[in-house]
Amino acid sequence: MTKLYELLTDLATNPQKQAAFAQSPSAVMDAAGLTEVEQAIVKSGERAKIMAAFADELPVLSIAHREPDPDPSPDPDSSPDSDPCPDSNPSPEI
C-alpha cells in the first residue's frame, strides 16, 4: 500500500498530478504502479474503503496518564542557606 499512499499524497499536493488524474485516472494509477485492487479502492471513491486499505500501516496512537513520580533530583536553584527576599526577614543583631 506504500505506492497507494504515495500516489494519494502526490494527488493531494501536486496540481499537475491532479490534472493528469482528472484526465486519465487509470493511466496515472498504472504509472504509479498500483495493483488492480488498489485501483478499485481509489475508483470506489469511498473514504472508508480507502482508509481501510491503510489499516495495517497506520500507527496505533495511545495516551497513558498516571501521577508523576516524585522528582528524584533536588531543585538545583534552592538551597537552605539562600534567602529569596533578604530584606523581608532581617537577621537579628547580636
ABEGO torsion letter per residue (X at the ends): XAAAAAAAAAAAABAAAAAAAAABAAAAAAAAGBBAAAAAAAAAGBAAAAAAAAAAABBBBBBBBBBBBBBABBBAABBAABBABAAABBBBBX
